[in-house]
Amino acid sequence: MNRKKIALFISSGLLVLVLNAACVSTRIDEQLMKVRHYQPYQPREYFEPTQYISAGGIDYAYLEKGQGPTIILLHGGIVTFDIDKSFLVNPYWDFVSIITGLGYVFPMRAQSLIHFGAISTINTWEFNFNELSEKFHVIALDLPGFGNSSKPDTRYTIPEMTQYLDQFIEAKGLKNFYLVGQDYSGLLAIDYALAFPDKVAGLVLISPYGTASHPFYYPVHLWWHYPRWIARNAYRGKAARVDIYRNVLKRAGKSTYQKLFYQPESKWTEDTSSQYGRLIYNDTEESKKFVDGIIKYKFETDWINTQEFADELYATHLSLQDVGRKDYWGIIAFRDEDRTDWITRVRLIKAPTLIIWGKYDPLISPEEAGYLDHVIPNSVVSVFEKSAHYPMVEESELFNAEIIRFACGTEGICSKP
């Protein structure tokens, strides 16, 4: 990197810092909001026609098909990286935060750039929905704040999301159903099963968020998270700040997304052929279609120029702040049976539970499934040998077979054609 490039890089970083600081300490962004001209929002086109139902002022977007026992598919996609991993994936963005020492004011995590809105929504289930609907009544839901559902101005805590989910379930008149949750929604499914145990016939937890055990590192996060009010003010559709992030996204977004899904976390790793550090391990045609669809929507449409873009950005970061602030990772590391948080209360789950892990998941290792399997009374673990974070995409046929076997066994209908 020559001197001109270094100077340009430093000056760009300082400009971003100054503009961010100006937006934090003044009302410049409110003035810019008055002249902002958003592009019309075009709802995402999924693999089946999207349906809508309104409840409590929220428009819920969902797909529905099939008959029989009900299975509700909840997307994940709120991916979080810690500081060290974030820097390796996205060094240029995080460098600004590091040299200024303000990383927790201007988030120095990879999702600050990578995660402009949920990575996966209903499209997560493209390779599962129709096959599962041959035996079951299947619903795939966009959570409030994401995809085609409404994006309310709320705090996006797990308890709030649980109530939103129950509001949808009540509006649909659903009872005795199966909840399938991946990543963030795995945590949501756990919380729902604890809050409404009589409604849940079974749980499928796919690499659920918040079960990692790092006792010497993560307890620090109990104390070192920037205040929630900063997240609320930094991402509530503020024109100046969102425009800064949008410009960064346009410059490096596609390559960063490819790196997130397919490449090792760092070009400095000793074994450059290693598959670890990738969200996608099994590079199948389904995997390529899944990732390409996300990238196409984010960078080849006007999505980032819409109000919904700013609202989903806001929802994403508040969701991350909730789970980060409470630090479920640190909680589980202590293994304190007297705690009243969900990660120790999982032992109270009544429903049969299938725990699915991808062997090469860089966010949650398969060994951590042992804890949930140990404390949940009626559970079984299935480790997918060729998957990372998206086994429903990477090994879709095996995934479908596992879900069918689990639900059919519970319902006693596997012998039916």
Buried (B, 14 or more C-beta within 10 A) or exposed (E): EEEEEEEEBEEBBEEBBEBBBBBBEEEBBEEBBEEBEEBEBEEBEBBBEBEEEEBBEBBBBBBBBBEBBBBBBBBBBBBBBBBEBBBBBBEBBBBBBEEBEBBBBBBBBBBBBBBBBBBBBBBBBBBBBBBBBBBBBBBBBBBBBBBBBBBBEBBBBBEBBBBBBBBBBEBBEBEEBBBBBBBBBBBBBBBBBBBBEEBBBBBBBBBBBBBBBBEEEBBEBBEEBBEBEBBBBBBBBBBBBBBBBBEBBEEBBBEBBEBBBBBBBBEEBEEEEEBBBBBBBBBBEBBBBBBEBBBEBBBEBEBBBBBBBBBBBBBBBBBBBBBBBBBBBBBBBBEEEEEEBBBBBBEEBBBBBBBBBBBBBBBBBBEBBBBBEEBBEEBBBBBBEBBBBBBBBBBBEBBBEBBBEBBBBBBEBEEEE
